[in-house]
Each structure stands twice: as structure tokens, then as C-alpha cells.
């Protein structure tokens, strides 16, 4: 006889109260802007249409990230002087089986047993001695047992646990009626990086270059129909490196040029790229957007051999052999096919062959403004070998750790 054992868990949830007069959700949003940095940081600006009373109330805001930085929150109304904020409470402890078990430590819960023949459930009281993840160590019927959370029933959810992150604002309004409430805050979990794809020409004198913004969302919430701005460069944060400072400048590209990609501007030493089309990015989602339109850029191929001076710090008779690295240098000039900022990121070089396209190599590049050069190390040249050998070694009235060398110039072997 086949017996199936069924287990169930009972969750009785306590609704959020906290004297909340009104709850606003993402459905009340009228505008949303994401300003994303390359430092696992984003500035969120959203506008919500809410109905305010004449007087004081608690406004509960749903749909904020679980990684929100509470001390960065700024709330104000569109009407000057109408809204005054007295305080806020941010609750990010989320309701989950693990959280329920942890809260039940030292308390009595009900263990569920299901009759395999009748399907009837029975409940037995048990005291929680210890918890680890989704399992609990219980004292049940005078014995200590390990029980999984799906066999435990809880009478109620703790008041400090919420189904979603909640921001409660204590505010007052001078008049009753609708208001466009502006909410700004910083959050971690949202970041971007630049990824370049460069296809080498057959003679390796130019590349077909395309740039992508790779946007990653791990904030715990989705962002829908958002205006996107990505920032190249670093901003100073407490205990971190100070960002470069400079004067704000006007937009660097015209609206006609913006059709091929986002509009670029310079703001206080940072490069800002504004995307015209709204985007939607879900939680735990990675999305790619074209940053710069494909363009043909001139490149210079170089072979570079870097010697190891410590190799010759003592008298040697053997020969040092090595292959040089292959590098491609891109000058960021309009005459060379560029003339626009290249945010720091990863560049991948592809080469054409008779059998198809090959990955030639990949390298990280730093932020490269107009007028500077980016160098990409593709790998080593397998068909070139360089030799270095010591022809003379002596120490003459020099202190220790000081030597005088004479070495031959490296020569290439095809």
C-alpha cells in the first residue's frame, strides 16, 4: 500500500497597523528615475500621487527596496510649505519561515501530524530550544527532536515582521487634498558596468566597437517604467576614496546625436548618460542597453616585452626566454573614429579566421576621456620568442643590493 504523508503549516498573519492612516503602493507612482553608479549604489527619485488630510498622519510607503539606506531618505511635496515631515520608521525585517522560527525561540509552537489513512491533522505543543535555518530543535512529548519548519504551525506572525519592506512617514499637511509627494533615497544592490565588444579587421588596424551598459538589480524590488541615468566615475562615500571634483558643464551631445544612444553630459567631474526611453528591470534581473552606437575605430598593434630585473640580480649563465604580450592601443580622438568618453569596463577583442570568429583576448580599461588612450592586452604572441642573457656581472665598491648589469638587446625569432 502506497502511503503519502502530507504536512502543512499554518500562518496567521497580523496586518500592519502602526496607526497608519494611508498606504501608498507602486501603483501611485507618476514618475520614477534611477541614477545608477558603478559602486553598487543608486539614487532613486520617485513621485507618488497621495491624498493628504488637513493635519498630521502616518503615511505607509510600500514598494521600496530591502536594501534602502534609511538615513538618506528625503520627502517633500510639490507645493511649497504644504508638507512637513517629523520622522520616519523603516522596517526591513521580512516575513519568512526562517524568521518565524527564529522569533519562536524559547516559545511554544504546534507540531503538525497528519494521519496517512484519514488525512486528519493533529497538533502537539512543543518548545523551541534552538533554530538553524528552516529546522528547529524542539522538546516534544518529553523528547528532543529535530523538526522542519513545514511541520510547525505558528499562532501569529511577530509584529516586527512585514510581508515587504515598509517605510512609514510621520508628516503633517496644511491643507487636505491630493499632493505629488517626492521621495528620494539611496539604495545598494543596483549597479552597472560597461562592456565593450571589439571586432578586429583582417589587417588588425581597426576595430568595429560597440559598448553596452550591463545593469544589475539585486535591491529586492522591481522598477517599472523608469527613466535611467548611469554615472561613470566615483563619488566619495564615508571612509572611501574621494571623487574628483570639477565644474558642471552643459550637455555634450545634441538631441539629433542622441538618437543613436543616451545623451552624455559632464557634471562636477562625472560623466552622466541619460537614456530617453523608459526601462523596466525586475528584481534579480540583469539587463543590457546600448551605450554607444557601433563605430569603426583605428587601433595600433604593439608587442611588449617586460623584463624581470631580479632575474639578473646574481651571476647567471642561462638564457631567459619569453614571448611578448600583444597589445592594441586606441586613441580616443575624433580623427581616429571616437572622440567621446569611454567609461571604465571590460573590452573583449574578437578576430576573424577562416573557420570563424575567435576571441583574441579581453582586458579591463579605465575610464578614458577624450584625448587619452586605452590599451588592451590581448594575450601573448605564440609565434615570437625573445631571449635575454647576462653578458657581464660585477660588484665594484657598491653596497649590498646594488648591482651593475650589462645585457644584450632582445632579439625576435619568427
Secondary structure, 3 states (H helix, E strand, C coil): CCCCCCCCCCECCCCCCCCCCEEECHHHEEEEEEEECCCCCEEEEEEEEEEECCEEEEEEEECCCCCEEEEEEEEEECCCCCEEEEEEEEECCECCHHHHHHHCCCCEEEEEEECCCCCCEEEEEEEEEEEECCEEEEEECCEEEEEEHHHEEECCCCCCCECCCEEEEEEEECCCEEEEEEEEEEECCEEEEEEEEEEECCCCCEEEEEEEEEEEECCCCCEEEEEEEEEECCCCCCCCCCCCCCCCCCECCCCCHHHHCCEEEEECCEEEEECCCCEEECCCEEEEEEEEEEEEEECEEEEECCCCHHHHCCCCCCEEEECCEEEEEEECCHHHCCCCCECCEEEEEEEEECCEEEEEEEEEECCECCCCEEEEEEEECCCCEEEEEEEEEECCCCCCCCCEEEECCCEEEC
